[in-house]
Amino acid sequence: MITYRGHAALKLSVNGEVREAVVRPADTLLHVLRDRLGLTGAKAGCENGDCGACTVLLDGKPVKSCMVLAVEVEGMEITTIEGLSDTPVQRAFLEEAGFQCGFCTPGFILNAHALLAAHPRPDRETIRDWLESNLCRCTGYEGIENAVASASAPRE
């Protein structure tokens, strides 16, 4: 990281690609991803860590990017929804109607992707516990839970 007069030049590993951004020390990862790098999959919902719409993966673990300073993540691998491509959980969200308006969907998918990496065959209670940090304001959670369960089931 190079610093100069209240700004820092960062090299961030995002979706397997090194990206550069000049940021202020107080810039959140959410705003750097959206405003500096053009990756708009992470959504600015509550911006205080409650809703999970801004969820991304840092070294494979789900975090709320509105609560992380960009200067803290240099050297870590950042995965956004744009970095996933036709994963089982994405297909399952489509097949099981695990979304309605779609605003919260990227955060749920990234959280579910991390869940399945950590627990390939979770039971319903584990799915509910893992996803409780993400909120959906326009649909029930049954389709979302069904999508995660479906993605964890063995495929023929």
N, C-alpha and C positions, 0 to 999 in steps of 0.2 A: 504494500500500500504506500503510495506517495501522498504526502499531505502538503497542502499549501493554503494559506490564508483562509482558514475556515472550511476548506473542502478537502476531500480525499479522492484520489483516483484508485478505483478498485478493479481487480481482475476477479470476476466471479465465474464459477463453473455452473452453468445453467443448462440443464437438459443435455449434458455431455459436451457442451461447447463453451469455450472461454469467451466471456463477454466483458467489455470494459464499460465502466460508468464513473462519472465524477459526481460525488454526492456530498451533502452536508453531513456532519456527524449525527445529527438528529433524524436523518431520513430513515424511514422504516423500509424493510425489505419489500413490503407490499407496494409502496409508492415507487421504489426503484424499478421493480419488475414492470409495473404498469406504465409509469411516466417516462422512464429513461430507456427501458429495453423493449417496450411495446408488447409485453406479454400480459394480456388483459384477462386471462382465465381466472386468476385470483381476483375475487371481488371485494370491494370496500363496502362491507356491510355496516357493522356496528363500530368498527375501528377501536374497540376496547377489549378484544379477546373473547367476547361472549358467543358470537354466532358461528364461527368456523368457515364463513364464506371465503376467507382469504387463505385457507389451508394450503400449504405446500409441503414438500418433503425436504428435510435437511439431513443428508447422509442416511436417507431411507426412513426417517422418523417424521411423523406429521407434526407441524408447528403452525401456529397462527402468525402469518407473516406481518400482520399489523402490530404485533408485539415484539418483533425482532428488529434490531437496528441493522441496516445493511452492512455497516463496518464490522459487525460481529461475525459475518458468515464467509469472509474471504478464506479460501482453502477448504471449504465444505462443498459438497455436491448438492445443488439445488435442483429439485424436480418440480416442475409445474404441470398443469394439465396438458399443456402443449407438448410436453416431453413424453407423454404416454401415447401409445399408438395401438389401437385395437386390442387392448388387454381383455382378459376374461371378465373383469369387473365392469369395464365399459360396455361390452356386449350384453352383459346381464342387466345393466341399468336400462338398456333399450328393450330387451326382451321382457323384462318384468315391470315395465313402466315405473321405474324408480325415480321419476322426476315429474314435475308439472311445469312450472315456469322456467326452470333451469338455472336460476340465479345461484342457488346453493349447491348445485350438482357437482361442479368441479371440486369443491372442498370435500364433499361426501365421497366422491370417487377416489381422490388421493388418500383420504383417511382409510377407506376400505381396501385400497391397494396395499397400504402399509400393514393393515390388519392381516390380510391374507398372506403377506410375506412372513409375518411373525407367527401366525396361527393358521396354517393352510386349511384346516377343517374345524373352524370355530362353531360352537353351539350357539343357539339363539341368545342366550344370556350374555355370552362374550361379545357377540355382534352388537347387542344393545348397549352394553357397557362401553365398548370401544367407540361407538358412534355418538354417544351422548354429548360430546363436545361440539357437535354440529347441529344447527337448528334449521328447520324448514318451516317457512311461515305459510305455505299455501297447500300443503298436502299432508296426508298421514304418513307415518313412517313404515307402514306395512310393506309398500312397494320397494322401499329402500332396503329394508331388512331382507325381503325376499330376493332382491338382486344380489346382495352379498352372499346369502346362503346358496343361491344358484351358482354363483361364480366359484364357490368353494367345493361344489359337488363334482365328482369325477365326470369327465366328458367321455362320451362314447366315441 
